[in-house]
């Protein structure tokens, strides 16, 4: 399970559901989960009430096949949804990539499947 800390789990769940075309399989006021491939899950957690917001030191990486064109198309689709861009599409040592941020500033990288 990958846990992403957010300030409002239901609002973040709506963001991730629309962005990644996912449906939550568990929802509570401060914890929402999405099933991913191979039994892996994405969890959005707003923490216990009164818990300070964690620092942002990592990123969620979504990988896709389909080459650089697919990655560029995702970037333009996500831009049209109003997602905040952190890094525009560019070629890096592992291939075409870009980075956006969710409403809490958590980073989401899109990159090719290795």
Secondary structure, 3 states (H helix, E strand, C coil): CEEEECCCHHHHHHHHHHHHCCCEEEECCCEEEEECHHHCEEEEECCCCCCCCCCCCCEEEEEECCHHHHHHHHHHHHHHCCCEEEEEEEEECCEEEEEEECCCCCEEEEEECC
